[in-house]
Amino acid sequence: MRKRKTYVEISWKIVFSSFILLLSWMLSASLARGETWVSGKAVTSDGKLATSGVVALEKGELHNNAFLVGGEIKPDGTFKIPLPSGGPWGLHVYSEKYFYFPHQIQVRENVNNEVPVIFLVDNKPEDNPRISNIAFKKITEKVIRISARVDDPDGNLGPQMLAIDKKRYKAYRMIHEKGDLKDKKANFPSGIYMSPFIPVVLEEENLRDWLFVVADHQCNTSSILNAKNQSIFRQPISSTEQLRCEIPGIWKSNFEKVYRFVPQSPGIYKGEEFEGGIIIDRIVQKKDRVTIDFRFEGKKGTATLSLICKDNSVIMKGTYTLPERTGEWVFEKMKN
């Protein structure tokens, strides 16, 4: 009898151990499936780091306004936001005193997807939209709705009136109290904008966890406020990154466009332009001479540039040629 009891005890130990191993494996697999992120560092075109701002992502194609996910830019200029799935997402990044940054991204699952962000300086803030009178209304014990006043001096508001729950990484698009516009490219009216019904308990909320931003059709960005109607703006800080004298990296052109160049083979690179009409087919470097083959509006063009490296700047400068058109093309490196 004693031997049988010992055998039973051992059998139960084996079963219990197997169960624990299976549970650990299932938990690890679940965590692995949730480790899909988008991250970046917000560099400004005047050579600084944006230390405040918000990020919002829409599921699918850029500018479809299906906003689901959001977060904030940290004081070190970085952001990192979990996503529920991979595939196409529209990324929007906002910081006060800069034009907002939109970009279509293809998210790979179970990895950190790093996206370079370059903010262009807004030298005409007087035409920026404004948000005010943010208010939270309790609908039921576990449901709230948010309202805010939105105004725009030059009357070209876009569809991006956003409430960001940075604690839960959620983003909500707000619509006018009289209803939404079918044509999202039309100019939206000033007035009171309302969030959808949001399933949270009002008494348990820290109102500083909620951030609000508005943008217009010209990429002008409002001040970014928390739910206490306070600005979250922090002064940008100087970037300490030492730029390497090489082609790979993030560049800004004299046409206020942003590019990423990456190696393809020794001396040969490929590139992409963010939010622009230029398609870069090939970049070739021979010592300090760089040639670019590109297409613009269906026409093939070439550029011959010189790579010029100084103590605190890396630039490429030269001329481009298109059918019946030529001009100067200058790139300034912003990030390795």
C-alpha positions in Angstrom: 0.0 0.0 0.0 2.8 2.4 0.8 4.4 1.9 -2.6 1.1 2.6 -4.4 0.6 5.8 -2.3 4.1 7.0 -3.2 3.4 6.2 -6.9 0.1 8.2 -6.7 1.9 11.1 -5.1 4.6 11.1 -7.7 1.9 11.0 -10.5 0.1 14.0 -9.1 3.4 15.9 -8.8 4.1 15.2 -12.4 0.6 16.3 -13.5 0.8 19.4 -11.3 4.3 20.3 -12.7 3.1 19.8 -16.2 0.1 22.0 -15.6 2.3 24.8 -14.2 4.6 24.5 -17.2 1.6 24.7 -19.6 0.2 27.7 -17.7 3.6 29.5 -17.9 3.9 28.8 -21.6 0.3 30.1 -22.2 1.1 33.2 -20.2 4.4 33.8 -22.0 2.7 33.3 -25.4 -0.1 35.8 -24.4 2.5 38.4 -23.3 4.5 37.9 -26.5 1.4 38.5 -28.6 0.9 41.8 -26.8 4.4 43.1 -27.3 3.7 45.2 -30.4 4.9 48.8 -30.1 5.4 51.9 -32.1 8.1 54.3 -30.8 10.2 57.2 -31.8 12.1 60.3 -30.9 10.6 63.7 -31.8 13.4 65.8 -33.4 12.6 69.3 -34.5 13.8 70.9 -37.7 15.7 73.6 -35.7 17.9 70.9 -34.1 16.1 70.3 -30.8 14.0 67.6 -29.1 10.3 68.1 -28.6 9.8 67.4 -24.9 6.0 67.6 -24.9 3.2 66.5 -27.2 0.8 63.7 -28.0 0.6 60.8 -30.4 -2.6 59.4 -31.9 -2.9 56.4 -34.3 -5.8 55.4 -36.6 -6.2 51.8 -37.6 -5.8 51.3 -41.4 -5.0 54.0 -43.9 -3.7 57.4 -43.0 -6.5 60.1 -42.7 -9.4 57.6 -42.4 -10.0 59.0 -38.9 -10.5 55.6 -37.2 -8.5 56.8 -34.1 -8.0 54.0 -31.5 -4.7 54.4 -29.8 -2.8 57.3 -28.3 -0.1 58.5 -25.9 2.3 61.3 -25.0 5.8 62.5 -25.8 7.9 62.2 -22.7 10.3 64.9 -21.4 13.2 63.2 -23.1 11.5 63.6 -26.5 10.6 59.9 -26.9 7.3 58.0 -27.1 6.5 54.3 -26.9 2.9 53.1 -27.4 1.5 49.5 -27.4 -0.7 48.5 -30.3 -3.3 45.8 -30.4 -2.3 44.4 -33.8 0.1 44.9 -36.7 -0.7 45.9 -40.2 -1.3 49.4 -41.6 -1.7 52.3 -39.1 -1.9 56.1 -39.6 0.5 57.8 -37.2 -0.1 61.4 -36.1 2.3 63.2 -33.8 1.6 66.7 -32.4 3.7 69.2 -30.4 2.9 72.9 -29.7 4.7 75.5 -31.9 5.4 72.9 -34.6 3.4 71.5 -37.6 2.0 68.1 -36.8 3.6 65.0 -38.3 1.4 62.5 -40.1 2.8 59.2 -41.6 1.5 55.9 -42.9 3.3 53.0 -41.2 3.2 49.2 -41.6 3.5 47.7 -38.2 5.2 44.4 -37.6 3.8 42.4 -34.8 5.6 41.4 -31.6 8.4 43.9 -32.1 9.1 47.6 -31.4 8.4 49.5 -34.6 10.6 52.7 -34.5 9.5 55.6 -36.6 11.5 58.8 -37.1 9.6 62.0 -36.4 10.8 65.4 -37.6 8.7 68.4 -36.6 8.8 71.5 -38.8 8.8 74.9 -37.0 5.5 76.8 -37.2 6.5 80.5 -37.6 2.9 81.7 -37.8 1.1 80.5 -34.7 -1.6 83.2 -34.9 -3.6 81.1 -37.3 -3.5 78.0 -35.2 -6.8 76.4 -34.0 -7.7 76.7 -30.3 -9.3 74.3 -27.8 -11.0 75.5 -24.6 -13.7 74.8 -22.0 -13.0 71.1 -21.7 -15.6 69.4 -19.5 -16.4 65.9 -18.4 -20.0 64.8 -18.0 -21.1 61.7 -16.0 -23.6 59.8 -18.1 -23.9 56.7 -15.8 -21.8 55.3 -13.0 -19.4 53.8 -15.5 -19.8 56.0 -18.6 -18.6 59.6 -19.3 -18.7 62.0 -22.2 -16.3 64.9 -22.9 -17.0 68.2 -24.5 -14.7 71.0 -25.6 -14.9 74.3 -27.5 -12.9 74.5 -30.7 -12.2 77.6 -32.7 -10.0 78.4 -35.7 -9.0 82.0 -36.8 -8.7 81.1 -40.5 -11.6 78.7 -40.7 -9.9 75.6 -42.1 -10.3 73.1 -39.3 -9.8 69.5 -40.2 -11.4 66.4 -38.7 -8.8 65.9 -36.0 -10.3 67.0 -32.7 -8.8 64.4 -30.4 -9.0 63.3 -26.7 -6.1 61.1 -25.6 -6.3 58.9 -22.5 -2.6 58.5 -22.0 -3.0 56.1 -19.0 -4.9 53.5 -21.1 -3.2 54.4 -24.4 -6.6 55.3 -26.0 -7.5 57.9 -28.6 -11.0 59.3 -29.3 -12.1 61.5 -32.1 -14.6 64.2 -31.1 -17.4 65.4 -33.4 -19.5 68.5 -33.6 -22.5 68.6 -31.4 -24.7 69.0 -34.5 -23.2 66.0 -36.2 -20.2 64.9 -38.3 -19.3 66.0 -41.8 -19.3 63.3 -44.5 -16.6 65.1 -46.5 -13.5 64.9 -44.2 -11.6 67.2 -46.5 -14.1 70.0 -46.0 -13.5 72.8 -43.5 -15.1 71.9 -40.2 -17.0 74.5 -38.2 -16.0 76.0 -34.9 -18.2 75.1 -31.9 -18.7 72.5 -29.3 -17.3 69.1 -30.0 -18.3 65.9 -28.2 -16.5 62.6 -27.5 -18.2 59.2 -28.0 -19.5 57.6 -24.8 -16.4 56.4 -22.9 -16.6 53.5 -20.4 -14.7 54.9 -17.4 -15.7 55.8 -13.8 -15.4 59.6 -13.5 -14.6 59.7 -9.8 -11.6 57.4 -10.4 -10.0 59.5 -13.2 -6.9 61.7 -12.8 -7.8 64.6 -15.2 -4.1 65.2 -16.0 -4.1 61.8 -17.7 -6.4 63.2 -20.4 -4.8 65.3 -23.2 -6.6 67.3 -26.0 -5.4 68.5 -29.3 -6.8 70.0 -32.5 -5.3 70.3 -36.0 -6.4 72.0 -39.2 -6.0 71.1 -42.9 -2.6 73.0 -43.1 -1.1 70.8 -40.3 -1.3 73.7 -37.7 -1.6 72.4 -34.2 -3.4 73.9 -31.2 -2.0 74.1 -27.7 -2.2 70.7 -26.1 -4.2 70.8 -22.9 -5.1 68.4 -20.1 -8.6 68.0 -18.8 -8.0 70.9 -16.3 -7.6 73.2 -19.4 -3.9 73.6 -18.6 -1.2 73.6 -21.3 1.3 70.7 -21.1 3.9 72.6 -23.1 7.6 72.1 -22.1 10.4 74.0 -23.8 12.3 71.9 -26.4 15.8 71.0 -25.5 19.0 70.9 -27.6 19.7 67.5 -29.1 23.1 66.0 -28.0 23.2 63.4 -30.8 26.5 63.4 -32.7 25.7 63.2 -36.3 27.8 60.8 -38.3 29.3 61.8 -41.7 27.4 59.1 -43.7 24.3 58.8 -45.9 22.0 56.6 -43.6 19.8 58.7 -41.4 16.9 61.2 -41.3 17.2 64.3 -43.4 15.3 67.5 -44.1 15.4 69.2 -47.4 15.2 72.9 -48.4 11.6 72.1 -49.6 10.6 71.3 -45.9 10.3 67.6 -46.6 11.6 64.8 -44.5 13.5 61.7 -45.8 15.0 58.5 -44.5 18.0 56.9 -46.2 19.1 53.3 -45.5 21.9 51.1 -46.8 21.2 48.6 -49.6 24.7 47.5 -50.6 28.1 49.0 -50.3 27.9 52.6 -51.7 24.3 52.2 -52.7 21.3 53.3 -50.6 17.5 53.5 -50.9 15.3 56.2 -49.5 11.8 57.4 -48.8 10.1 60.7 -48.5 7.5 61.2 -45.7 4.3 62.9 -46.9 5.5 64.0 -50.3 5.4 63.1 -54.0 9.0 62.1 -54.7 9.8 58.4 -55.2 13.5 57.7 -54.7 14.7 54.8 -56.8 18.4 54.8 -56.1 21.2 56.7 -54.2 24.9 56.1 -55.1 27.8 57.5 -53.2 31.4 57.7 -54.5 33.5 59.4 -51.8 31.9 62.8 -51.3 29.8 62.7 -54.5 26.2 61.5 -54.2 23.8 60.9 -57.1 20.0 60.4 -56.7 17.7 58.9 -59.2 14.1 59.8 -58.4 10.6 60.3 -59.9 8.2 63.2 -59.4 4.7 63.4 -60.8 5.6 60.5 -63.1 8.7 62.1 -64.5 12.2 60.8 -64.0 14.8 63.1 -62.4 18.4 63.0 -61.3 20.4 65.0 -58.7 24.1 65.4 -58.2 25.1 66.4 -54.6 28.2 66.9 -52.5 28.4 65.4 -49.0 29.7 68.2 -46.7 30.6 67.3 -43.1 31.4 69.9 -40.4 31.8 69.7 -36.6 28.1 70.1 -35.9 26.4 69.7 -39.2 26.1 67.2 -42.1 24.6 68.4 -45.3 24.2 67.3 -49.0 24.0 70.1 -51.5 23.7 70.3 -55.3 21.3 70.5 -58.1 18.4 68.4 -59.4 17.2 68.0 -62.9 13.7 67.1 -64.2 12.3 67.5 -67.8 12.0 71.3 -68.3 13.0 72.0 -64.7 16.1 72.3 -62.6 17.0 73.8 -59.2 19.0 73.6 -56.0 18.5 70.6 -53.6 19.9 70.8 -50.1 19.6 68.1 -47.4 20.4 68.7 -43.7 20.9 65.6 -41.6 18.7 65.5 -38.4 19.2 62.1 -37.0 21.5 59.1 -37.5 
